[in-house]
Amino acid sequence: MTLDLERMLSLGSDVVARAQKQGATVAECVVQEGAHLSAKVRLGETELVEEAASRSAGLRVMLGQKVAVTYTSDLSAKGLLRLVEDAIELAQLSQPDPFAGAPDPSLLSKRSEHSDLDLFDPAVDLVDAGEAVRRAGLAERAALDFDPRVNNTDGATFTRISGASALVTSGGFTGATRGTSASIVVNPVIDDEGGKKRSGYYWSSRRYLEQLESEAAVGKEAARRTLQKLGARKVESQEVPVIFDQDSARSILGLIASCANGAAIWRRSSYLLDRVGTQIASELVTVVDDPLIARGPGSRSYDGEGLPVRRNVLVENGKLCGYQLDTYSGKKLQLPSTANASRGSSGGVGISSTNLHILPGGQTHQEIVNSTKKGLLVTSMMGFGFNAVTGDFSRGASGFWIENGEITFPVSEVTISLNLDQLLKRIDAVGSDLDLKTSVASPTLRVSAMTLAGK
């Protein structure tokens, strides 16, 4: 699809001007356009082809300290007029919020200073339905051909996304960006003893089509990982070291982010309240949020309020350096914004990270496994057993049992638990295998001891 950033900026400017004419003391408009194509193949047959496009405008207005947010997908003159009128009316009816307000205009970034982060690949848009089906089919076929025991799948899916966003504010900010992504995933299913089914998956995702792993590589790896699950069983309840692979470690990092979120802090719903400057993790752990990584999955040149972004260190050598803040949470906590504001299509502002990751260590994944005398390698977790207020963590898990540094058999239907504060402090190995496939990413992590509940 054609993404005309200047046209989107012009539309946003018109909406902001209209809102100001109707009495808004602050007006901020986000205009978004996007296109999505997804094709799923199962057992060689095309099961789903889905293609969609969207256009929208979101508006946040303030009448003094009364705030309202509205949204529309009708970008006609009549639709935009209604958007502004609804926002003004809602703001008039709302209660004032003493912490409401836009960023100081002197802090806003200038469009001329926005970095080109190389987020848009024209080749992604050239993938049509036929090509998407072909790629998904190749990936599935590679999984089925890998081993005769792989005789079924839950399908293979190829997806491509392109989109653009423009933000205009009454404080004088204008900014526009566009980006693409492509991904492929394969989900093999195999038969195990006792009539059980074992399913697995593997996937690849990148902003540039040429950087995706090949269909054959994704399919073969998905099959290999699924076959490894054959004969999975429980183990005895005990306290043992636990290794989290990249995907499961990413879940742990996501919990840290949710607890260091400024909104959770001012609501006093995080165990990290009043912990800035204290040790919250092992000295091996440094957590960085870097929005300026070229082709990064979460990269951006400005935040959702128009502030210039920068690399933020959330945790350094285990010490909590600060929280992730937008302007509102910063005012609540009497702290400056960390440029972590995000703005969705609705026009509302929240807090999010960009490319949040744990800095890699010096050991490979295999070296961490080999140096573990006995323990559990976790490759997937289930459930939502986490209390952000207390830090208590308990999740269902599956993976592989390690004896004398070697993987011996697959494990399923066990639960791992430990307070997150202790879990992070007990990290005694950080892998070198960081892969920024997603905006929250982690290398392999080993925790020296956790409670494992099995049979």
N, C-alpha and C positions, 0 to 999 in steps of 0.2 A: 504494500500500500504506500501511497505518497504521503509523507509526513511534512507538512508545510509549517515549520516552526514560526515563521514571521506572521503567518495568518493567525495562528493560535495565540501569539502574543498580542496581536491587534484586537482579537476578540476579548481577551482577558482585560486589556486596557479599557475597552468600551464598557465592560461590565463594572469595573471599578469606578469609572467616571460616573456612570449612572447611579451607582449606590451612594457616592458622595453627594451628588445632586439631590438625592432624596434624604439626606441628613446623616449618613453614616460618618462617624468620626474616624473609623478605621474600616477599610474594605480590602479584602484579599481574594483573588480569584485564581483558581487552578483549572486549566483546560487540559484534558487528556484525550488521546486517541490511541487505539491499539488494534492489532489483528492477531488472531490465534488459529493455528491449524493443528489438528491432532489426528493421527491415523493409528488404528489398532488392528493387528493381525493375530489370529489365533488358529493354530493347526493349519497354516497355509491359506486360510480364508480371511478376506477382509471383513472384520467384524464391526468396525466403526470408523467413519470419517466425519470429522466435525470441524467446521470452519466458521468463524464469527469475527465480526469487527464491532468496535464500540467507539462512541464519541460522548464526551460529557464535560460539564462545567460545574465546579463546586465553588461556593461563595461563603466566606466568613465575614460577617460585619459586626461592628461594635457601635453602639450608641452610648458614648461615655464608657461605662463598665458593664453595660448590658450586651450580651453576646448571643448571636444566632448563627446557625450553619444551615445552608440549603444546597440542593443538588438538582441537576436536570440533565437529561439526555436529549432534550429538545433545544438545539442550537439555532433555531430560527429567531428572528427579531422578536416575535411574540413570546417565544419560550424564554428568551433571556430577560425580557421585561418582567415576566411572571417570576422568574428566579429572583430578581432584585426586590420586587414588591413583597414576595413572601419572606425574604430575609429581613427586611426592615420591619415588617409586621411582627414577626416572631421575636425580634430583638426588643421591640416596644413592650411585648408581653412578658419578657423574661425578668428575672430578678438580678440586680447588679451583683457582680462578683468583684470584691476589692482587689483581687490579684489579676484580673483580666487586663490585657493590654498587648500591644504589638512591640516588637523589639525597637530599641532606639534606632532611628533612621541612620545615624552615623556609624552604626555597627554593621549595616547591611553590605553584602558583597556587590561588586560591580560586574556587569556582564562581561566587560572587556578583560576581566581578571580570571574568568572561569576556565579551568583547565580542560583541555581535550583529553579525555580519558579513554578514547578509542572503544566506545561501548556499542557501536553500531556496525553490523556487517551486512552489506547489501545482498550478499549471497543467501542469507537466511530467507529473505522475502521471495527469492526465486524458487524455493522448494514448493512445488505444487502437490496436490493430493496424490497423484500417481507416484511421484518421487518419494513422498512420505510413506506410502504403502510399501514401495519397493524396499526402502531402508528398514522398515519394521520387519518385513518378511525375511530379509537377509539375516537380521539379528536372531529371529526366532529359529530359522533353519540352522544356524550355527550352534544353537543350544541343543536342538534335537539331534544333530549329527555328532555331537560331542561324545555321547555314550548311549548304547541301546536302552539303558535303564531310564533315560529321559525320554518318555513317550507321551508326555502331556505338558501343556503349559496353560497358564492363565493369560497368555498373550504377550505380545511385544508391542510397545507403543513408541512412535516417534512424534515429537511435538516441536513446533517452532512458534516463537512469539516475537512480535516487534511492537514497539510503542513509543510514544512521545508525550512529554509533559511540559507545559508552560505555566509559570507562576508570575503574577503581577500583583503588587501591593501598593496601597496608597502611601506607604512610607518611601516609595521611590524605587523599589526593587523590580527588576525584570530579569527573568532567566528562563531558558528553555533547554531541554535535553532530549535525546532519543537513544534507544537501546534495543538490542536484540538478544535472544537466547535460543538455543536448540538443545534438545535432550533426547535420549533414547533409553528405554528400560525394558528388560526381559524378565519374565516371571515363570521359570520352569516349575513343574509339579511332578513328583515321582512317588511310586508306591513303596511303602516300608512294611515291615513285619506287622502282623496283627491287623491288617487292613488300614493302617494309618497312611495318611498322605503327608508328604513333606514338601513344602514350598520354599522357594528362595528367590533371590533377585540380584541383579546388578544393574548399574546405571551409569551414564555419563552425561554431563551437562557443561556447556560452555557458551560464552557470548558469540564466539566465532565458529561457524560451521566446520571450518578446516581443523579446528582444535578438538573436535569431538573424537573420542576413541572410535575405532572402526566398528562397524556392525558385527563383524566376526569376533572381534575381541570382547565386546560386551556380551554376546551370546555365549561364548565359551566360558567366560568367567562366571556368568550367571549359572550355567550348568554345573561348573566345578563346585561352586559354593553350595548349591542345592544337594549335590551328591554327598558332600561332606556331612550332611545332617542324617544320613541313614544310620539307623540303630541308636538314635539319641535316647538317653535315659537320665533318670535323676541320680543325684549323688547324696551322700550322707550330709546331714546338717553339721556345720562346722564353721570355724573362722579361718579364712584363707586369703592370700593375696588375690586381687581381682584386676585383670587387665581389660581395659576398654579399648576396642578397636576404634578406627576413625569415626564411624557412624554413631556408635554408642557414646563415645567421648563427646561428640558434638552435642548430644542431648544434655550432658553434664554442664557444658559451657552455656547452653541456653538457660539453664537454671540460675547460673551466676548472673547472667544478663537480666533476667526477670527480677532478681533480688536487688540488683544495683540500679534499677530503673527509678528515676526521680519520683515518679508518681507513686510507686510502692513505698518509697521512703517518706514522703510527706503524709501519706495515709497511715504510716506506722505499721505497715503490713509486710515487713521484711526483716529477716534476722540480721541483715547487715546494717540496720539502723545504728547510727553513732559509732560505726566501725572504721571510718576513714582514718588512715594512718596506722591501723593495727594489722597484725598478721592474720590473714583469713585463709591462706593456702601455703603449701610447701614453697620453699625458696626456689624450687625448680619452675614455678608457674609464673609466667608473665602473660597477661591478657592485653591485647592491643585491638583497638578499633580504628581501622585505617580506610577512609573513604577515597583515597587518592591512588589506589592501585589500578594501573592500566588494565582494562578488560576485566576488572573484578566484578563478581556477581552483585555486590552491593554498592559499587562505587558511585560517587556523585560529586559535583563541584560546589554545591550549596545545599543547605538543609531545607527542611520544609517551611521555614520562616524567612528564607533568603539570607541567612547568616553564612559567612565563609566557613567551610569545613576544614578540619585539620586532623592529623593523626593523634588520637587520644590513647594514653596508657591507662587502662582501668585497674589492672593489678600489676605491680612490679615486684618481682622476686618474692611473691606471696603477700605483699602488703597492698591493701586497698587504697588506691590513689584518689578515688572520687566516685561520683555517681554520674549516670548519663542523664542529661537535663535538657529540656526545652526552656523557653522563656517563662512559661507559666510555673513549672515546677521549680525553676530557679528562684522566682520571686517568693514562692512558698517557703523555700529553704534559705532565702537570703544569699543566694549564690548566683554567679553568672551562668548563662546557658553554655553547654558544651557543644552546641551545634548538632544536637542529636534529635532535633524536631523532625517529624515525618508528617506528610500530608497526603491523605488518600484522595480518591476521586470525589468524596463528599465535601471536601473543603475543610474538614475538621483537622486539628493538629494533635498529634500524639508524640510518643518518644520511641525511637528505634535505633538499633545499631546499624552499621553499614557493612564493612568486612570485618567482623569480629572473629578473632582467632587467638589461639594459644601459640606462642612462639615455639618452634620446634626445638627439640633437644638434639643430642649427639648420637643416640642409639637408634638402630633400625628396629622395625616392628619385630623381626625375627630375633634380633639380639635380646630384646626384652623378654620374649617368650623363652629363649634358651637360658636366660639367667634366672628363671623362676623355677624353684625346685618343685613346688606343688601349688596349684591354683586354678582359677577359672578365667578363661578368655571369653569375654562377653562380646557377641556380635549383634545381638538385638535385644531390646527391652520392650516390655509391654506394660500397660496400665499407666496411671497418673498419680502414683503414690509419693507426692511431695507436698510438704507444708511449708510455705514460704515464710511464715511467721516464726516457726520454731527451727526450720532447717531439716526436719526429719524427712528422710528419704528411704523409700522401700518400693522396689519395682520387680515385676516378674522378668526373668532373663533366660536366655538360651545362648549356647556357644560351645566351647570345647574345654575338656579337662586336660590339665597339664601335669605331667609327672616327670621329674628329673629333666626339666627343660624341653620336653617333647610333648606334642599334642597326641593324646592317646585315644580319646573317643568323644563323640558329640554329647552335649548335655542339653536337656530341656526341662521345663516345668520346675524351675527352682526360683527362689526369691532372694535378692540381695538387698541388704539394708545397712544403713549407717547414717548418722546425722551428717548433712552436707558439710558443715564446718569441719568435722573430723575427717571426712572423706578427702576434702581438698588438702588438708594438712598432712595426710598420710600418702600423698602422691610421691613416690620415690623413683619414678622413671618417666621421662617424657620422650616420645619418639621423634624421629626425623622425618616422618612421612606425612607432613601437612599437605593437603590438597584442597585448594580453594574452589571446590565444585559448587559450594553453597555459600551464602553470606555469613553463616555461622559455621566455623570449621575448626577442627582440632586434630592434632596428631594422636597417635596411640598414647594412652596414659595407664600407668600401673599404680594401684592403691595397695599399700603394704598389707592391710588386713581389713576385711569386711565380714559381716555375718551372713552366711549362706544358709538358707532354709530349704532343705530337700526332703528326703524320705526319712 
